[in-house]
Amino acid sequence: MPQCTGPAQRPQVDLALAQLGHFATTEHTRRRLWRTYQEALASLDGVMLVDVDVDHAVPHLCQVRIPHRDQVFTDMRAAGIGVGVQPPQPRAARVPLLAAPPAGHRAGRQEILSLPFHQHLTERDIEHVVIVLGQALQRAGGPSCATC
């Protein structure tokens, strides 16, 4: 049976073991930040936070479902906010569809936006992201918000 941890893998193993010792802190921080986003996003009409069951999982992304995603993405990037979208599948990986794609697939391609999410974010950073998101939504013709 081949070894899984040869000399080439040793640095990765050492890094993983070192990080594992801090996982409880990472878990707490990521859940707190996700809940901070949840609270802050409640002020924005038409924005739905994608639920990741934060009580039973450690979130690694914070995604929202929004109208006018592409314009909001462009506006937020121009404002210096590192938002993201899932890239479309490469052409070679596509399977010919006999029917329209499921609604969830269409929503992901057109409405899902990933917000900045890492354990070094502060509550103030999240507040700023949500304010810029609200302003971008207004510019795109989306619903108004209470705090923008």
C-alpha positions as CSV (number, residue, x, y, z in Angstrom):
1,M,0.0,0.0,0.0
2,P,1.5,3.4,-1.0
3,Q,2.3,5.9,1.7
4,C,0.0,9.0,1.8
5,T,2.4,11.2,3.6
6,G,5.7,11.0,1.7
7,P,8.3,13.7,1.9
8,A,6.5,15.9,-0.6
9,Q,3.3,15.9,1.4
10,R,4.9,16.5,4.8
11,P,4.7,20.4,4.7
12,Q,1.0,20.2,3.9
13,V,0.4,17.7,6.8
14,D,2.3,19.8,9.2
15,L,0.3,22.9,8.2
16,A,-3.0,21.0,8.5
17,L,-2.1,19.7,12.0
18,A,-1.1,23.2,13.1
19,Q,-4.4,24.6,11.8
20,L,-6.4,21.9,13.4
21,G,-5.3,23.0,16.8
22,H,-7.0,26.4,16.1
23,F,-10.1,25.0,14.6
24,A,-12.4,25.7,17.6
25,T,-11.5,29.4,17.3
26,T,-12.0,29.4,13.5
27,E,-15.3,27.7,14.0
28,H,-16.5,30.2,16.5
29,T,-15.3,33.2,14.4
30,R,-16.8,32.0,11.2
31,R,-20.2,31.4,12.8
32,R,-20.1,34.8,14.5
33,L,-19.3,36.6,11.2
34,W,-22.0,34.7,9.3
35,R,-24.6,35.7,12.0
36,T,-23.3,39.3,11.8
37,Y,-24.0,39.2,8.0
38,Q,-27.4,37.7,8.7
39,E,-28.3,40.6,11.0
40,A,-26.9,43.3,8.8
41,L,-28.5,41.9,5.6
42,A,-32.0,42.0,7.3
43,S,-32.1,45.7,6.5
44,L,-32.0,45.1,2.8
45,D,-35.2,44.4,0.9
46,G,-34.9,41.8,-1.8
47,V,-31.7,40.2,-0.5
48,M,-31.9,36.6,0.7
49,L,-29.0,35.1,2.6
50,V,-28.3,31.6,1.5
51,D,-28.8,29.5,4.6
52,V,-26.0,27.1,5.5
53,D,-27.4,25.8,8.7
54,V,-24.8,27.7,10.7
55,D,-25.8,25.9,13.9
56,H,-24.6,22.6,12.5
57,A,-21.9,23.6,10.0
58,V,-19.0,25.9,9.8
59,P,-19.6,28.3,6.9
60,H,-16.8,28.9,4.4
61,L,-18.9,31.2,2.1
62,C,-21.4,33.9,2.6
63,Q,-23.7,34.1,-0.4
64,V,-26.8,36.1,-1.1
65,R,-29.5,35.8,-3.7
66,I,-30.1,39.2,-5.2
67,P,-31.7,40.9,-8.3
68,H,-29.4,42.6,-10.8
69,R,-26.5,40.4,-9.7
70,D,-24.1,41.3,-12.6
71,Q,-24.5,45.0,-12.2
72,V,-24.2,44.8,-8.4
73,F,-21.1,42.7,-8.8
74,T,-19.5,45.3,-11.1
75,D,-20.5,48.2,-8.8
76,M,-19.2,46.5,-5.7
77,R,-15.9,45.6,-7.4
78,A,-15.5,49.2,-8.5
79,A,-16.0,50.2,-4.9
80,G,-13.2,47.9,-3.8
81,I,-15.4,45.1,-2.4
82,G,-14.1,41.6,-3.2
83,V,-17.4,39.9,-4.2
84,G,-17.5,36.8,-6.3
85,V,-19.7,34.8,-8.6
86,Q,-19.5,31.1,-9.5
87,P,-18.0,30.8,-13.0
88,P,-20.1,29.1,-15.6
89,Q,-19.4,25.5,-16.4
90,P,-16.7,25.0,-19.1
91,R,-18.3,24.2,-22.4
92,A,-16.8,20.7,-22.5
93,A,-18.4,19.8,-19.2
94,R,-21.9,20.7,-20.3
95,V,-24.4,18.0,-20.9
96,P,-27.0,18.7,-23.5
97,L,-30.2,19.5,-21.7
98,L,-33.5,18.0,-22.9
99,A,-35.5,20.5,-20.8
100,A,-34.9,23.8,-19.2
101,P,-32.4,23.8,-16.4
102,P,-33.8,23.6,-12.8
103,A,-34.7,26.9,-11.2
104,G,-31.9,26.5,-8.7
105,H,-29.4,26.3,-11.5
106,R,-30.8,29.4,-13.2
107,A,-30.8,31.3,-9.9
108,G,-27.2,30.3,-9.2
109,R,-26.1,31.6,-12.6
110,Q,-28.1,34.8,-12.4
111,E,-28.7,35.8,-8.8
112,I,-26.1,34.3,-6.4
113,L,-23.3,36.7,-5.2
114,S,-20.5,35.7,-2.8
115,L,-19.7,38.3,-0.2
116,P,-16.3,38.7,1.4
117,F,-15.9,36.0,4.1
118,H,-12.8,35.2,6.1
119,Q,-12.0,35.0,9.7
120,H,-10.1,38.3,9.7
121,L,-13.2,40.4,8.9
122,T,-14.6,42.7,11.5
123,E,-18.1,43.6,12.2
124,R,-17.3,47.0,10.8
125,D,-16.1,45.5,7.6
126,I,-19.3,43.6,7.3
127,E,-21.3,46.7,7.9
128,H,-19.4,48.5,5.1
129,V,-20.0,45.6,2.7
130,V,-23.7,45.6,3.4
131,I,-24.0,49.4,3.0
132,V,-22.2,49.2,-0.4
133,L,-24.4,46.3,-1.4
134,G,-27.5,48.3,-0.6
135,Q,-26.2,51.3,-2.6
136,A,-25.3,49.0,-5.5
137,L,-28.8,47.5,-5.4
138,Q,-30.4,50.9,-5.5
139,R,-28.3,52.0,-8.5
140,A,-29.3,48.8,-10.3
141,G,-32.9,49.6,-9.8
142,G,-33.4,47.1,-7.0
143,P,-35.4,47.6,-3.8
144,S,-34.5,50.4,-1.3
145,C,-33.0,49.7,2.1
146,A,-33.5,51.3,5.4
147,T,-29.8,52.1,6.1
148,C,-28.3,53.0,2.7
